[in-house]
Amino acid sequence: MVLVSGRLTAVPDVIALSKATLRNIRQNLFWTFVCNAALIPVAAGILWPSFGLLLSRFFAATAMALSSVLVRGNVLQLRRFAPATAN
């Protein structure tokens, strides 16, 4: 990160923001992996022989779009980041 102002007191805030960003990235990767791990085999037809369950293309596309919206919403939470230190 680049400090635009000359204040070195902002360094702890930058470190806190970078930790929050990494935590957000990990959350997004986890939930994306869980959704894909659950829905891709169903969309591929793995449950068809046993249960006769097949994911329609419409539902698969909707689930993928919803996943993208949820990731975007999680990222937007960083806009409300407030550093713990008082300047």
MOPAC internal coordinates of N, CA, C and O (Angstrom, degrees):
PM7 1SCF
backbone

  N    0.0000 0     0.00 0     0.00 0    0    0    0
  C    1.4394 1     0.00 0     0.00 0    1    0    0
  C    1.5227 1   108.98 1     0.00 0    2    1    0
  O    1.2310 1   121.78 1   -26.94 1    3    2    1
  N    1.2913 1   114.20 1   153.06 1    3    2    1
  C    1.4575 1   120.96 1   179.77 1    5    3    2
  C    1.5212 1   108.20 1  -113.78 1    6    5    3
  O    1.2310 1   121.32 1   -51.77 1    7    6    5
  N    1.3125 1   115.08 1   128.23 1    7    6    5
  C    1.4637 1   120.11 1   175.07 1    9    7    6
  C    1.5217 1   107.96 1   -85.34 1   10    9    7
  O    1.2310 1   120.41 1   -65.56 1   11   10    9
  N    1.3189 1   116.81 1   114.44 1   11   10    9
  C    1.4525 1   120.59 1  -178.69 1   13   11   10
  C    1.5177 1   110.25 1   -74.34 1   14   13   11
  O    1.2310 1   121.06 1   139.47 1   15   14   13
  N    1.3188 1   115.58 1   -40.53 1   15   14   13
  C    1.4626 1   118.10 1   177.82 1   17   15   14
  C    1.5278 1   108.63 1   -83.29 1   18   17   15
  O    1.2310 1   120.91 1   -13.24 1   19   18   17
  N    1.2766 1   115.86 1   166.76 1   19   18   17
  C    1.4542 1   120.60 1  -179.59 1   21   19   18
  C    1.5195 1   113.95 1   -87.90 1   22   21   19
  O    1.2310 1   120.36 1  -170.50 1   23   22   21
  N    1.3451 1   116.91 1     9.50 1   23   22   21
  C    1.4586 1   120.27 1  -176.28 1   25   23   22
  C    1.5253 1   110.82 1   -81.66 1   26   25   23
  O    1.2310 1   120.58 1   -62.97 1   27   26   25
  N    1.3036 1   116.49 1   117.03 1   27   26   25
  C    1.4619 1   119.97 1   175.74 1   29   27   26
  C    1.5216 1   111.69 1   -77.76 1   30   29   27
  O    1.2310 1   120.39 1   167.66 1   31   30   29
  N    1.3212 1   116.86 1   -12.34 1   31   30   29
  C    1.4615 1   119.77 1   177.86 1   33   31   30
  C    1.5311 1   111.40 1   -71.50 1   34   33   31
  O    1.2310 1   120.09 1   168.38 1   35   34   33
  N    1.3233 1   117.44 1   -11.62 1   35   34   33
  C    1.4658 1   121.15 1   178.67 1   37   35   34
  C    1.5254 1   112.03 1   -82.04 1   38   37   35
  O    1.2310 1   119.67 1   171.11 1   39   38   37
  N    1.3182 1   118.24 1    -8.89 1   39   38   37
  C    1.4685 1   121.24 1  -178.08 1   41   39   38
  C    1.5309 1   112.03 1   -59.12 1   42   41   39
  O    1.2310 1   118.17 1   135.15 1   43   42   41
  N    1.3340 1   121.08 1   -44.85 1   43   42   41
  C    1.4667 1   119.24 1   177.10 1   45   43   42
  C    1.5337 1   112.94 1   -61.27 1   46   45   43
  O    1.2310 1   120.43 1   145.35 1   47   46   45
  N    1.3378 1   116.78 1   -34.65 1   47   46   45
  C    1.4615 1   120.16 1   177.37 1   49   47   46
  C    1.5204 1   111.13 1   -66.12 1   50   49   47
  O    1.2310 1   120.71 1   140.21 1   51   50   49
  N    1.3124 1   116.24 1   -39.79 1   51   50   49
  C    1.4651 1   120.96 1   178.87 1   53   51   50
  C    1.5261 1   110.11 1   -65.72 1   54   53   51
  O    1.2310 1   120.22 1   138.80 1   55   54   53
  N    1.3122 1   117.18 1   -41.20 1   55   54   53
  C    1.4629 1   120.84 1   178.68 1   57   55   54
  C    1.5267 1   110.21 1   -64.66 1   58   57   55
  O    1.2310 1   120.29 1   138.00 1   59   58   57
  N    1.3283 1   117.04 1   -42.00 1   59   58   57
  C    1.4680 1   120.60 1   178.13 1   61   59   58
  C    1.5247 1   111.00 1   -63.77 1   62   61   59
  O    1.2310 1   120.10 1   139.53 1   63   62   61
  N    1.3286 1   117.41 1   -40.47 1   63   62   61
  C    1.4617 1   120.74 1   177.88 1   65   63   62
  C    1.5203 1   111.20 1   -65.26 1   66   65   63
  O    1.2310 1   120.13 1   140.77 1   67   66   65
  N    1.3210 1   117.35 1   -39.23 1   67   66   65
  C    1.4641 1   119.59 1   179.46 1   69   67   66
  C    1.5309 1   110.81 1   -67.30 1   70   69   67
  O    1.2310 1   119.91 1   143.71 1   71   70   69
  N    1.3293 1   117.77 1   -36.29 1   71   70   69
  C    1.4724 1   120.27 1   176.42 1   73   71   70
  C    1.5235 1   110.92 1   -66.69 1   74   73   71
  O    1.2310 1   120.63 1   139.34 1   75   74   73
  N    1.3297 1   116.41 1   -40.66 1   75   74   73
  C    1.4669 1   120.04 1   177.21 1   77   75   74
  C    1.5288 1   110.80 1   -63.85 1   78   77   75
  O    1.2310 1   120.41 1   142.32 1   79   78   77
  N    1.3197 1   116.83 1   -37.68 1   79   78   77
  C    1.4642 1   121.11 1   179.09 1   81   79   78
  C    1.5187 1   110.71 1   -66.07 1   82   81   79
  O    1.2310 1   120.12 1   136.03 1   83   82   81
  N    1.3218 1   117.37 1   -43.97 1   83   82   81
  C    1.4667 1   120.33 1   178.76 1   85   83   82
  C    1.5236 1   111.22 1   -64.79 1   86   85   83
  O    1.2310 1   120.10 1   141.29 1   87   86   85
  N    1.3274 1   117.42 1   -38.71 1   87   86   85
  C    1.4606 1   120.81 1   176.95 1   89   87   86
  C    1.5330 1   110.17 1   -62.80 1   90   89   87
  O    1.2310 1   120.57 1   139.79 1   91   90   89
  N    1.3268 1   116.52 1   -40.21 1   91   90   89
  C    1.4502 1   121.81 1   178.55 1   93   91   90
  C    1.5276 1   111.23 1   -65.20 1   94   93   91
  O    1.2310 1   120.32 1   139.09 1   95   94   93
  N    1.3105 1   116.99 1   -40.91 1   95   94   93
  C    1.4728 1   121.32 1   177.88 1   97   95   94
  C    1.5212 1   109.86 1   -62.63 1   98   97   95
  O    1.2310 1   120.21 1   136.14 1   99   98   97
  N    1.3253 1   117.21 1   -43.86 1   99   98   97
  C    1.4724 1   120.22 1   179.30 1  101   99   98
  C    1.5255 1   111.39 1   -63.00 1  102  101   99
  O    1.2310 1   120.11 1   139.15 1  103  102  101
  N    1.3255 1   117.40 1   -40.85 1  103  102  101
  C    1.4660 1   121.23 1   177.75 1  105  103  102
  C    1.5258 1   110.38 1   -61.44 1  106  105  103
  O    1.2310 1   120.56 1   133.81 1  107  106  105
  N    1.3208 1   116.54 1   -46.19 1  107  106  105
  C    1.4541 1   120.38 1  -179.06 1  109  107  106
  C    1.5258 1   111.62 1   -63.38 1  110  109  107
  O    1.2310 1   120.28 1   137.30 1  111  110  109
  N    1.3084 1   117.07 1   -42.70 1  111  110  109
  C    1.4643 1   120.24 1   178.20 1  113  111  110
  C    1.5206 1   111.50 1   -63.90 1  114  113  111
  O    1.2310 1   120.31 1   138.95 1  115  114  113
  N    1.3233 1   117.01 1   -41.05 1  115  114  113
  C    1.4611 1   120.59 1   179.95 1  117  115  114
  C    1.5174 1   111.07 1   -62.04 1  118  117  115
  O    1.2310 1   120.36 1   127.89 1  119  118  117
  N    1.3403 1   116.91 1   -52.11 1  119  118  117
  C    1.4655 1   119.62 1  -176.30 1  121  119  118
  C    1.5218 1   112.01 1   -67.90 1  122  121  119
  O    1.2310 1   119.94 1   145.29 1  123  122  121
  N    1.3249 1   117.72 1   -34.71 1  123  122  121
  C    1.4599 1   119.83 1   176.18 1  125  123  122
  C    1.5221 1   110.40 1   -65.40 1  126  125  123
  O    1.2310 1   120.34 1   137.78 1  127  126  125
  N    1.3237 1   116.96 1   -42.22 1  127  126  125
  C    1.4634 1   120.27 1   178.42 1  129  127  126
  C    1.5280 1   110.89 1   -63.27 1  130  129  127
  O    1.2310 1   120.10 1   136.43 1  131  130  129
  N    1.3269 1   117.41 1   -43.57 1  131  130  129
  C    1.4663 1   120.86 1  -179.40 1  133  131  130
  C    1.5308 1   110.56 1   -61.88 1  134  133  131
  O    1.2310 1   120.49 1   133.23 1  135  134  133
  N    1.3275 1   116.66 1   -46.77 1  135  134  133
  C    1.4725 1   119.76 1   179.94 1  137  135  134
  C    1.5223 1   111.44 1   -62.41 1  138  137  135
  O    1.2310 1   120.50 1   134.17 1  139  138  137
  N    1.3223 1   116.66 1   -45.83 1  139  138  137
  C    1.4671 1   119.58 1  -179.47 1  141  139  138
  C    1.5206 1   111.90 1   -67.76 1  142  141  139
  O    1.2310 1   120.22 1   141.44 1  143  142  141
  N    1.3246 1   117.19 1   -38.56 1  143  142  141
  C    1.4638 1   120.17 1   179.56 1  145  143  142
  C    1.5268 1   111.23 1   -65.71 1  146  145  143
  O    1.2310 1   120.47 1   149.41 1  147  146  145
  N    1.3173 1   116.71 1   -30.59 1  147  146  145
  C    1.4659 1   119.84 1  -179.67 1  149  147  146
  C    1.5228 1   112.22 1   -83.63 1  150  149  147
  O    1.2310 1   120.10 1   139.67 1  151  150  149
  N    1.3247 1   117.41 1   -40.33 1  151  150  149
  C    1.4593 1   119.44 1  -170.46 1  153  151  150
  C    1.5269 1   115.26 1   -93.44 1  154  153  151
  O    1.2310 1   119.42 1   152.01 1  155  154  153
  N    1.3128 1   118.71 1   -27.99 1  155  154  153
  C    1.4676 1   119.54 1  -178.43 1  157  155  154
  C    1.5295 1   111.57 1   -64.70 1  158  157  155
  O    1.2310 1   118.85 1   134.95 1  159  158  157
  N    1.3364 1   119.79 1   -45.05 1  159  158  157
  C    1.4715 1   117.75 1   176.90 1  161  159  158
  C    1.5278 1   112.96 1   -62.52 1  162  161  159
  O    1.2310 1   120.34 1   144.03 1  163  162  161
  N    1.3271 1   116.95 1   -35.97 1  163  162  161
  C    1.4679 1   119.74 1   178.33 1  165  163  162
  C    1.5239 1   109.68 1   -66.71 1  166  165  163
  O    1.2310 1   120.39 1   137.70 1  167  166  165
  N    1.3381 1   116.86 1   -42.30 1  167  166  165
  C    1.4607 1   120.36 1   178.44 1  169  167  166
  C    1.5295 1   111.21 1   -65.78 1  170  169  167
  O    1.2310 1   120.34 1   149.76 1  171  170  169
  N    1.3182 1   116.96 1   -30.24 1  171  170  169
  C    1.4692 1   120.48 1   179.10 1  173  171  170
  C    1.5172 1   112.18 1   -77.53 1  174  173  171
  O    1.2310 1   120.35 1   168.61 1  175  174  173
  N    1.3273 1   116.94 1   -11.39 1  175  174  173
  C    1.4597 1   120.08 1   175.79 1  177  175  174
  C    1.5056 1   114.97 1    96.47 1  178  177  175
  O    1.2310 1   119.41 1  -158.84 1  179  178  177
  N    1.3087 1   118.74 1    21.16 1  179  178  177
  C    1.4644 1   120.74 1  -177.92 1  181  179  178
  C    1.5377 1   111.84 1   -67.76 1  182  181  179
  O    1.2310 1   120.11 1   153.44 1  183  182  181
  N    1.3269 1   117.40 1   -26.56 1  183  182  181
  C    1.4639 1   120.53 1   179.85 1  185  183  182
  C    1.5384 1   112.84 1   -91.47 1  186  185  183
  O    1.2310 1   120.06 1   176.64 1  187  186  185
  N    1.3222 1   117.49 1    -3.36 1  187  186  185
  C    1.4594 1   120.57 1  -177.90 1  189  187  186
  C    1.5259 1   113.35 1   -63.57 1  190  189  187
  O    1.2310 1   118.77 1   132.68 1  191  190  189
  N    1.3346 1   119.95 1   -47.32 1  191  190  189
  C    1.4736 1   119.06 1  -178.43 1  193  191  190
  C    1.5339 1   113.22 1   -64.59 1  194  193  191
  O    1.2310 1   119.93 1   144.10 1  195  194  193
  N    1.3246 1   117.74 1   -35.90 1  195  194  193
  C    1.4578 1   120.86 1  -175.68 1  197  195  194
  C    1.5247 1   113.68 1   -85.19 1  198  197  195
  O    1.2310 1   120.85 1   133.14 1  199  198  197
  N    1.3209 1   115.98 1   -46.86 1  199  198  197
  C    1.4603 1   120.50 1  -171.39 1  201  199  198
  C    1.5258 1   113.97 1  -117.76 1  202  201  199
  O    1.2310 1   120.27 1   172.75 1  203  202  201
  N    1.3074 1   117.08 1    -7.25 1  203  202  201
  C    1.4582 1   119.95 1  -176.80 1  205  203  202
  C    1.5181 1   112.72 1    70.08 1  206  205  203
  O    1.2310 1   120.41 1  -156.37 1  207  206  205
  N    1.3357 1   116.81 1    23.63 1  207  206  205
  C    1.4628 1   122.65 1  -177.51 1  209  207  206
  C    1.5164 1   109.54 1  -100.62 1  210  209  207
  O    1.2310 1   121.35 1   -55.76 1  211  210  209
  N    1.3156 1   115.03 1   124.24 1  211  210  209
  C    1.4631 1   120.92 1   178.23 1  213  211  210
  C    1.5216 1   107.66 1  -135.23 1  214  213  211
  O    1.2310 1   120.34 1   -45.94 1  215  214  213
  N    1.2973 1   116.95 1   134.06 1  215  214  213
  C    1.4564 1   122.87 1  -178.99 1  217  215  214
  C    1.5240 1   108.75 1   -80.51 1  218  217  215
  O    1.2310 1   120.78 1   -55.27 1  219  218  217
  N    1.3211 1   116.12 1   124.73 1  219  218  217
  C    1.4674 1   118.92 1   179.28 1  221  219  218
  C    1.5220 1   109.68 1   -70.56 1  222  221  219
  O    1.2310 1   120.72 1   -22.19 1  223  222  221
  N    1.3197 1   116.23 1   157.81 1  223  222  221
  C    1.4610 1   120.63 1  -179.84 1  225  223  222
  C    1.5213 1   110.88 1   -64.15 1  226  225  223
  O    1.2310 1   120.71 1   143.59 1  227  226  225
  N    1.3319 1   116.25 1   -36.41 1  227  226  225
  C    1.4574 1   120.15 1   178.88 1  229  227  226
  C    1.5232 1   110.95 1   -62.42 1  230  229  227
  O    1.2310 1   120.39 1   133.67 1  231  230  229
  N    1.3354 1   116.86 1   -46.33 1  231  230  229
  C    1.4533 1   120.13 1  -179.31 1  233  231  230
  C    1.5245 1   111.06 1   -66.97 1  234  233  231
  O    1.2310 1   120.21 1   142.16 1  235  234  233
  N    1.3211 1   117.20 1   -37.84 1  235  234  233
  C    1.4712 1   120.51 1   178.54 1  237  235  234
  C    1.5295 1   110.51 1   -63.77 1  238  237  235
  O    1.2310 1   120.38 1   136.76 1  239  238  237
  N    1.3288 1   116.89 1   -43.24 1  239  238  237
  C    1.4676 1   120.12 1   178.84 1  241  239  238
  C    1.5254 1   110.96 1   -66.83 1  242  241  239
  O    1.2310 1   120.54 1   141.20 1  243  242  241
  N    1.3290 1   116.58 1   -38.80 1  243  242  241
  C    1.4586 1   120.35 1   178.24 1  245  243  242
  C    1.5295 1   110.91 1   -64.96 1  246  245  243
  O    1.2310 1   120.50 1   137.83 1  247  246  245
  N    1.3207 1   116.65 1   -42.17 1  247  246  245
  C    1.4680 1   120.60 1   178.82 1  249  247  246
  C    1.5259 1   111.19 1   -63.81 1  250  249  247
  O    1.2310 1   120.05 1   140.90 1  251  250  249
  N    1.3224 1   117.50 1   -39.10 1  251  250  249
  C    1.4649 1   120.27 1   179.03 1  253  251  250
  C    1.5250 1   110.49 1   -67.64 1  254  253  251
  O    1.2310 1   120.26 1   139.06 1  255  254  253
  N    1.3177 1   117.12 1   -40.94 1  255  254  253
  C    1.4639 1   120.24 1   177.92 1  257  255  254
  C    1.5286 1   110.79 1   -65.78 1  258  257  255
  O    1.2310 1   120.43 1   138.74 1  259  258  257
  N    1.3257 1   116.79 1   -41.26 1  259  258  257
  C    1.4595 1   120.60 1   178.14 1  261  259  258
  C    1.5263 1   110.84 1   -63.38 1  262  261  259
  O    1.2310 1   120.46 1   142.13 1  263  262  261
  N    1.3119 1   116.72 1   -37.87 1  263  262  261
  C    1.4602 1   120.50 1   177.15 1  265  263  262
  C    1.5270 1   110.37 1   -61.21 1  266  265  263
  O    1.2310 1   120.63 1   137.46 1  267  266  265
  N    1.3198 1   116.39 1   -42.54 1  267  266  265
  C    1.4718 1   119.98 1   179.05 1  269  267  266
  C    1.5258 1   111.23 1   -65.49 1  270  269  267
  O    1.2310 1   120.35 1   141.19 1  271  270  269
  N    1.3196 1   116.93 1   -38.81 1  271  270  269
  C    1.4647 1   120.60 1   178.93 1  273  271  270
  C    1.5284 1   110.22 1   -66.11 1  274  273  271
  O    1.2310 1   120.08 1   139.52 1  275  274  273
  N    1.3186 1   117.46 1   -40.48 1  275  274  273
  C    1.4594 1   120.29 1   179.16 1  277  275  274
  C    1.5218 1   111.82 1   -65.50 1  278  277  275
  O    1.2310 1   120.17 1   140.25 1  279  278  277
  N    1.3277 1   117.28 1   -39.75 1  279  278  277
  C    1.4650 1   120.63 1   177.28 1  281  279  278
  C    1.5182 1   109.68 1   -63.84 1  282  281  279
  O    1.2310 1   120.36 1   137.02 1  283  282  281
  N    1.3282 1   116.92 1   -42.98 1  283  282  281
  C    1.4613 1   120.70 1   179.67 1  285  283  282
  C    1.5330 1   110.60 1   -62.92 1  286  285  283
  O    1.2310 1   120.76 1   138.24 1  287  286  285
  N    1.3250 1   116.16 1   -41.76 1  287  286  285
  C    1.4587 1   119.78 1   178.21 1  289  287  286
  C    1.5157 1   112.30 1   -63.42 1  290  289  287
  O    1.2310 1   120.49 1   141.76 1  291  290  289
  N    1.3194 1   116.68 1   -38.24 1  291  290  289
  C    1.4608 1   120.34 1   178.22 1  293  291  290
  C    1.5281 1   110.47 1   -66.51 1  294  293  291
  O    1.2310 1   120.29 1   141.85 1  295  294  293
  N    1.3168 1   117.06 1   -38.15 1  295  294  293
  C    1.4629 1   120.39 1   178.72 1  297  295  294
  C    1.5286 1   110.44 1   -66.41 1  298  297  295
  O    1.2310 1   120.34 1   142.79 1  299  298  297
  N    1.3243 1   116.96 1   -37.21 1  299  298  297
  C    1.4646 1   120.07 1  -178.55 1  301  299  298
  C    1.5292 1   112.23 1   -65.93 1  302  301  299
  O    1.2310 1   119.86 1   163.39 1  303  302  301
  N    1.3125 1   117.88 1   -16.61 1  303  302  301
  C    1.4596 1   119.91 1   176.23 1  305  303  302
  C    1.5239 1   111.56 1   -63.62 1  306  305  303
  O    1.2310 1   120.08 1   155.62 1  307  306  305
  N    1.3037 1   117.46 1   -24.38 1  307  306  305
  C    1.4670 1   120.23 1   179.40 1  309  307  306
  C    1.5261 1   111.94 1   -67.67 1  310  309  307
  O    1.2310 1   120.14 1   161.61 1  311  310  309
  N    1.3237 1   117.35 1   -18.39 1  311  310  309
  C    1.4647 1   119.51 1   177.83 1  313  311  310
  C    1.5225 1   111.03 1   -65.76 1  314  313  311
  O    1.2310 1   120.63 1   154.69 1  315  314  313
  N    1.3266 1   116.40 1   -25.31 1  315  314  313
  C    1.4698 1   120.80 1   179.92 1  317  315  314
  C    1.5182 1   111.80 1   -90.99 1  318  317  315
  O    1.2310 1   119.81 1  -167.33 1  319  318  317
  N    1.3089 1   117.97 1    12.67 1  319  318  317
  C    1.4656 1   121.21 1  -178.98 1  321  319  318
  C    1.5206 1   109.77 1   -62.44 1  322  321  319
  O    1.2310 1   121.05 1   -51.31 1  323  322  321
  N    1.3104 1   115.59 1   128.69 1  323  322  321
  C    1.4707 1   121.92 1   176.50 1  325  323  322
  C    1.5250 1   107.85 1  -125.61 1  326  325  323
  O    1.2310 1   119.90 1   -60.21 1  327  326  325
  N    1.3038 1   117.80 1   119.79 1  327  326  325
  C    1.4670 1   119.68 1   179.45 1  329  327  326
  C    1.5179 1   111.11 1   -63.06 1  330  329  327
  O    1.2310 1   121.06 1   -32.13 1  331  330  329
  N    1.3096 1   115.57 1   147.87 1  331  330  329
  C    1.4667 1   120.85 1  -177.70 1  333  331  330
  C    1.5308 1   112.03 1   -75.72 1  334  333  331
  O    1.2310 1   120.40 1   157.12 1  335  334  333
  N    1.3215 1   116.84 1   -22.88 1  335  334  333
  C    1.4591 1   119.31 1  -177.85 1  337  335  334
  C    1.5139 1   110.12 1   -84.80 1  338  337  335
  O    1.2310 1   120.84 1   -35.24 1  339  338  337
  N    1.3151 1   115.99 1   144.76 1  339  338  337
  C    1.4673 1   121.15 1   177.52 1  341  339  338
  C    1.5246 1   108.91 1   -96.92 1  342  341  339
  O    1.2310 1   120.70 1   -54.59 1  343  342  341
  N    1.3147 1   116.27 1   125.41 1  343  342  341
  C    1.4755 1   120.39 1  -179.44 1  345  343  342
  C    1.5015 1   110.96 1  -101.66 1  346  345  343
  O    1.2310 1   120.10 1   180.00 1  347  346  345

